[in-house]
Amino acid sequence: MKKLRIWTACLFAAYLLLLLWAILFKGMAPGGGSPMRRSVNLIPFYADPYAAYLRKIAYRDWIVNVVAFVPFGILADCLFRRRSLWRPVLAGFCLSFLLELTQYIAGLGASDVTDLITNTAGAFAGILLFRLLVKLFGEKRSALIVNACGSLLLAVFLFLLLLVKAHA
């Protein structure tokens, strides 16, 4: 079980690095692009009612934010299983808040309260998903499933990234 936990911790670290890269640097090399205008939106789920194309972008971003934090919830709950439900949810919220604050301070993008809500919802969904796996398959088998799927997804992502960089 100890090797399984180490494997999960390594996947979690790789996931966090990829999440930081995706959110803070928008998938670019640091210093590779121009920073966005610094802004803060404190209105939850605001999408300009007069610009249909902006609403579509907003809806897509909300879904992407939820999906991006599902692995956080799965891996956090898998690693820290003996904790209450709310500790990993709070950890997801704190990570999201830290990322939004960093974006604002560094001028790397728009800070948005909706991101806090959707990221936290994604972490919560991941926790519930992992707990469902535990009920269906038991704790050890669920951890094996998470690690196998996570490793496969990480390998596919890295392969695609190398493929894109090779053609750039």
N, C-alpha and C positions, 0 to 999 in steps of 0.2 A: 504494500500500500504506500510505502514511503517513496518508491520510484514513481508511482502514479502521481503522487502529490508534486514531486519535482517536475514531472512532465507538464502537469497542469500549470504550475507556477511559471515555467518557461513560455508556455503558450500565452498565458496572461500578460507576461512582460512584452512578448512580441506584439500581441494585440494592442496594448497600451501605446507602444512606440508607433505602430501603424495609425492608430487613432490620432495621436498627437500630430503626426506628419500630415494626415488628411485634413484635420481641422485647422491647425495653425498655419500650415504652409500650403494648403489646398492641393496637396500632392506634388508640389514642386520642390526643387532643391532650395534650401534656405538662401535667400538673396537672389533667387532666380527670377522672381517676378516683381511686379510693382505692387506695393501694399494698397489695399482698398481704403476708401475713406472711412475714418473712424466714426462709428455711430452707435447709438443705443436705442433699442425699441423696448418700451416697457408696457406695451399693449399686447396682451396675449392673443395669439392667432390672428393678428392683423394682416390683412391682404388688401391692397388698394382696390376698392370696389369699382373704380372707373377704368382699371387696366386688367382686362381678362388674361393677358399673357403673364402678368405678374402674379395673379391668383394661381394660375397653373404651376408656376415656378414655386410659389409658396407651398402649395399642397404637396408637390413632389419633395420639397425640402423637409417638410414635417414627417413624411413617411420615411425618408432616408435617415433622419435623425433617430426615429424610433428603432429602425432596423439596425443602425450602427451601434446602438447601445445594448441590444439583446445579448451579444456575446459577453459584454461586461457583466450582466446579471448572471448569465450561465456560469461563467468562469469564477466570478466572485463567490457565488453560492457553493460551487463545487469545492473551492479552496477553503472557505470558512464555513463549512456546513453546520457547525455547532452553534452558530449565531442565530439571533432572531431574524425574522423576515425583514425587519425595518433597518437593520444595520447595513446590509448591502444596498438597499434602496437609498439610504442616506449617503453612502459612499458614492453611488452613481450621481446623486444630486451634487455632492461636493466636487467631484471630478468635473462635472459639467459646468458648475459655477466657476471653478478655477480656470477652465479653458475659456469661458466667456470673458472673464476678467483679464486673462492674458491677452486675448484678442484685442480688447479695448486698450489696455495699457501700451501694447506694442504696435497698435494701429494695423493689425493684420486682418481686420474684417469687421463685420457688424456684430455687435453683441445684442442678443435678443432673448427676452424672457420666454418666448415660445420654445427656444432651443432648450432652456432649462427644463421646461415641462415635458417636451417630447423625449429628450434624452433620459430623464428620470423614468418616464413611462416605458421606454425601451428596456432599461435596466430591470424594472419591475416585471416586465413580461418575460425576460430571460430567467429571472429567479423562479417565476411560476413554472416556466417550461422545464427547468432543471428539477424542480420538486415533483413535477408530473413524471419525469423520467425515473426518479428515485422510487416513486410509488409503483411504477410499472416494472422496473428491472432491478431494483435494489441499488444501494449506494455505490458499490464497487463497479458493477457493470455499467451504471450510468456514467461514472467518471471515465471508464474506458471508452464508452460511446462518444462522450464529449471530446476526449483527447484525440481519438481517431478522426472524428469529423473536423476538429480544429486543425489538426496537422495536415489533413488533406486540403482544406480550404487555404491554409497558409502556403502550402506548396504550390497550389494552383495560382494564387495571387502573385507569389514571387516569380513564377514562370511567366505569367502574363506581363508582369512589370519588366522583366528582362527582355521579353519579346518586343515590347513597345520601345524600350530604350535602344534596342539593337536597330530598329527601323527609323529611329529619330535622327 
